[in-house]
Amino acid sequence: MNLTKSTSADGTTLTIQIKGKFDFNLVQSFRQAYAQINANIVKVIVDLRETEYMDSSALGMLLNMKKTIESQVGTIEISNCQPQLRKILQISRFDKKFDIC
């Protein structure tokens, strides 16, 4: 599977890690990763450390996630972007909507 999720030891941070391609094939699993979010979660991290490619459907999935959970969590962060992915996010002005680290 190209997507894994984990919760921090203290139960306050949900990390969703994408490996390989972040595209339309991950729609269902990405949605399921945050669908049953725990009330203790205050931060969600989308870790793109091992992501080689993302397309417009990935951008849409990120926006849908934000719309769905922003009232429940304090911070939504996109982390460990490869330079080419960071450029896509900046051109799409996602740096105005998400914390990109």
CYANA upper distance limits for C-alpha pairs under 8 A (distance plus 0.5 A):
  2 ASN  CA     18 ILE  CA      6.26
  2 ASN  CA     19 LYS  CA      5.32
  2 ASN  CA     20 GLY  CA      6.94
  2 ASN  CA     21 LYS  CA      8.08
  2 ASN  CA     26 LEU  CA      8.31
  3 LEU  CA     16 ILE  CA      7.48
  3 LEU  CA     17 GLN  CA      6.16
  3 LEU  CA     18 ILE  CA      5.25
  3 LEU  CA     19 LYS  CA      6.73
  3 LEU  CA     26 LEU  CA      8.18
  3 LEU  CA     29 SER  CA      7.68
  3 LEU  CA     30 PHE  CA      7.76
  4 THR  CA     16 ILE  CA      6.32
  4 THR  CA     17 GLN  CA      5.77
  4 THR  CA     18 ILE  CA      7.30
  5 LYS  CA     14 LEU  CA      7.54
  5 LYS  CA     15 THR  CA      6.01
  5 LYS  CA     16 ILE  CA      4.91
  5 LYS  CA     17 GLN  CA      6.65
  5 LYS  CA     33 ALA  CA      6.95
  6 SER  CA     14 LEU  CA      6.34
  6 SER  CA     15 THR  CA      5.79
  6 SER  CA     16 ILE  CA      7.17
  7 THR  CA     11 GLY  CA      6.26
  7 THR  CA     12 THR  CA      7.73
  7 THR  CA     13 THR  CA      6.12
  7 THR  CA     14 LEU  CA      5.07
  7 THR  CA     15 THR  CA      6.69
  8 SER  CA     12 THR  CA      6.81
  8 SER  CA     13 THR  CA      5.74
  8 SER  CA     14 LEU  CA      7.04
  8 SER  CA     15 THR  CA      8.30
 11 GLY  CA     40 ASN  CA      6.85
 11 GLY  CA     41 ILE  CA      6.95
 12 THR  CA     40 ASN  CA      5.86
 12 THR  CA     41 ILE  CA      4.64
 12 THR  CA     42 VAL  CA      5.92
 12 THR  CA     43 LYS  CA      7.00
 13 THR  CA     41 ILE  CA      5.89
 13 THR  CA     42 VAL  CA      6.68
 13 THR  CA     43 LYS  CA      5.30
 13 THR  CA     44 VAL  CA      6.22
 13 THR  CA     45 ILE  CA      7.88
 14 LEU  CA     41 ILE  CA      7.08
 14 LEU  CA     43 LYS  CA      6.89
 14 LEU  CA     44 VAL  CA      5.30
 14 LEU  CA     45 ILE  CA      6.72
 15 THR  CA     44 VAL  CA      6.33
 15 THR  CA     45 ILE  CA      5.15
 15 THR  CA     46 VAL  CA      6.41
 15 THR  CA     47 ASP  CA      7.27
 16 ILE  CA     33 ALA  CA      7.55
 16 ILE  CA     44 VAL  CA      8.14
 16 ILE  CA     45 ILE  CA      6.64
 16 ILE  CA     46 VAL  CA      5.35
 16 ILE  CA     47 ASP  CA      6.47
 17 GLN  CA     46 VAL  CA      6.39
 17 GLN  CA     47 ASP  CA      5.10
 17 GLN  CA     48 LEU  CA      6.73
 17 GLN  CA     49 ARG  CA      8.21
 17 GLN  CA     50 GLU  CA      8.39
 18 ILE  CA     22 PHE  CA      7.06
 18 ILE  CA     46 VAL  CA      8.07
 18 ILE  CA     47 ASP  CA      6.92
 18 ILE  CA     48 LEU  CA      6.18
 18 ILE  CA     49 ARG  CA      8.20
 18 ILE  CA     50 GLU  CA      7.02
 18 ILE  CA     51 THR  CA      6.25
 19 LYS  CA     48 LEU  CA      7.77
 19 LYS  CA     49 ARG  CA      8.22
 19 LYS  CA     50 GLU  CA      5.27
 19 LYS  CA     51 THR  CA      5.31
 19 LYS  CA     52 GLU  CA      7.97
 20 GLY  CA     50 GLU  CA      6.67
 20 GLY  CA     51 THR  CA      5.16
 20 GLY  CA     52 GLU  CA      5.65
 20 GLY  CA     53 TYR  CA      7.16
 21 LYS  CA     51 THR  CA      6.47
 21 LYS  CA     52 GLU  CA      6.34
 21 LYS  CA     53 TYR  CA      5.31
 21 LYS  CA     54 MET  CA      6.49
 22 PHE  CA     26 LEU  CA      7.15
 22 PHE  CA     51 THR  CA      7.26
 22 PHE  CA     52 GLU  CA      8.40
 22 PHE  CA     53 TYR  CA      6.49
 22 PHE  CA     54 MET  CA      5.13
 22 PHE  CA     55 ASP  CA      7.37
 22 PHE  CA     58 ALA  CA      6.26
 23 ASP  CA     27 VAL  CA      7.99
 23 ASP  CA     53 TYR  CA      8.32
 23 ASP  CA     54 MET  CA      6.22
 23 ASP  CA     55 ASP  CA      6.12
 23 ASP  CA     56 SER  CA      8.12
 23 ASP  CA     57 SER  CA      6.25
 23 ASP  CA     58 ALA  CA      5.72
 24 PHE  CA     57 SER  CA      6.03
 24 PHE  CA     58 ALA  CA      7.31
 26 LEU  CA     30 PHE  CA      6.19
 27 VAL  CA     31 ARG  CA      6.65
 27 VAL  CA     61 MET  CA      7.39
 28 GLN  CA     32 GLN  CA      6.66
 29 SER  CA     33 ALA  CA      6.63
 30 PHE  CA     34 TYR  CA      7.61
 30 PHE  CA     61 MET  CA      8.10
 31 ARG  CA     35 ALA  CA      6.41
 31 ARG  CA     61 MET  CA      8.25
 31 ARG  CA     65 MET  CA      7.81
 32 GLN  CA     36 GLN  CA      7.73
 34 TYR  CA     65 MET  CA      7.97
 34 TYR  CA     69 ILE  CA      8.44
 37 ILE  CA     41 ILE  CA      7.51
 39 ALA  CA     72 GLN  CA      7.93
 41 ILE  CA     72 GLN  CA      8.43
 41 ILE  CA     73 VAL  CA      6.87
 42 VAL  CA     72 GLN  CA      7.83
 42 VAL  CA     73 VAL  CA      4.92
 42 VAL  CA     74 GLY  CA      5.68
 42 VAL  CA     75 THR  CA      7.08
 43 LYS  CA     73 VAL  CA      6.20
 43 LYS  CA     74 GLY  CA      6.39
 43 LYS  CA     75 THR  CA      5.24
 43 LYS  CA     76 ILE  CA      6.38
 43 LYS  CA     77 GLU  CA      8.11
 44 VAL  CA     73 VAL  CA      7.82
 44 VAL  CA     75 THR  CA      6.84
 44 VAL  CA     76 ILE  CA      5.35
 44 VAL  CA     77 GLU  CA      6.70
 45 ILE  CA     76 ILE  CA      6.46
 45 ILE  CA     77 GLU  CA      5.22
 45 ILE  CA     78 ILE  CA      6.27
 45 ILE  CA     79 SER  CA      7.22
 46 VAL  CA     76 ILE  CA      8.29
 46 VAL  CA     77 GLU  CA      6.67
 46 VAL  CA     78 ILE  CA      5.29
 46 VAL  CA     79 SER  CA      6.65
 47 ASP  CA     78 ILE  CA      6.58
 47 ASP  CA     79 SER  CA      5.45
 47 ASP  CA     80 ASN  CA      6.49
 47 ASP  CA     81 CYS  CA      8.13
 48 LEU  CA     78 ILE  CA      7.69
 48 LEU  CA     79 SER  CA      6.55
 48 LEU  CA     80 ASN  CA      5.90
 48 LEU  CA     81 CYS  CA      5.77
 48 LEU  CA     82 GLN  CA      7.91
 49 ARG  CA     79 SER  CA      7.77
 49 ARG  CA     80 ASN  CA      5.21
 49 ARG  CA     81 CYS  CA      6.39
 49 ARG  CA     82 GLN  CA      7.38
 51 THR  CA     81 CYS  CA      8.31
 51 THR  CA     82 GLN  CA      8.06
 52 GLU  CA     82 GLN  CA      8.09
 52 GLU  CA     85 LEU  CA      8.49
 53 TYR  CA     85 LEU  CA      7.72
 54 MET  CA     58 ALA  CA      6.38
 54 MET  CA     59 LEU  CA      8.33
 54 MET  CA     85 LEU  CA      7.59
 55 ASP  CA     59 LEU  CA      7.35
 56 SER  CA     60 GLY  CA      6.83
 57 SER  CA     61 MET  CA      6.65
 58 ALA  CA     62 LEU  CA      6.77
 59 LEU  CA     63 LEU  CA      6.83
 60 GLY  CA     64 ASN  CA      6.63
 61 MET  CA     65 MET  CA      6.61
 62 LEU  CA     66 LYS  CA      6.73
 63 LEU  CA     67 LYS  CA      6.69
 64 ASN  CA     68 THR  CA      6.57
 65 MET  CA     69 ILE  CA      6.59
 65 MET  CA     70 GLU  CA      8.41
 66 LYS  CA     70 GLU  CA      5.75
 66 LYS  CA     76 ILE  CA      7.86
 69 ILE  CA     73 VAL  CA      6.84
 70 GLU  CA     74 GLY  CA      7.56
 70 GLU  CA     75 THR  CA      8.27
 70 GLU  CA     76 ILE  CA      8.14
 75 THR  CA     99 ASP  CA      8.15
 76 ILE  CA     98 PHE  CA      6.58
 76 ILE  CA     99 ASP  CA      6.98
 77 GLU  CA     98 PHE  CA      6.31
 77 GLU  CA     99 ASP  CA      5.13
 77 GLU  CA    100 ILE  CA      6.30
 77 GLU  CA    101 CYS  CA      7.70
 78 ILE  CA     98 PHE  CA      7.28
 78 ILE  CA     99 ASP  CA      6.62
 78 ILE  CA    100 ILE  CA      5.26
 78 ILE  CA    101 CYS  CA      6.73
 79 SER  CA    100 ILE  CA      6.25
 79 SER  CA    101 CYS  CA      5.13
 80 ASN  CA    101 CYS  CA      6.72
 81 CYS  CA     85 LEU  CA      6.33
 81 CYS  CA     86 ARG  CA      6.03
 81 CYS  CA    101 CYS  CA      7.87
 82 GLN  CA     86 ARG  CA      6.67
 83 PRO  CA     87 LYS  CA      6.74
 84 GLN  CA     88 ILE  CA      7.00
 85 LEU  CA     89 LEU  CA      6.77
 86 ARG  CA     90 GLN  CA      6.61
 87 LYS  CA     91 ILE  CA      6.55
 88 ILE  CA     92 SER  CA      6.62
 89 LEU  CA     93 ARG  CA      6.62
 89 LEU  CA     94 PHE  CA      5.61
 89 LEU  CA     95 ASP  CA      7.11
 90 GLN  CA     94 PHE  CA      6.30
 90 GLN  CA     95 ASP  CA      6.22
 93 ARG  CA     97 LYS  CA      7.84
 94 PHE  CA     98 PHE  CA      6.40
 95 ASP  CA     99 ASP  CA      6.87
 95 ASP  CA    100 ILE  CA      6.58
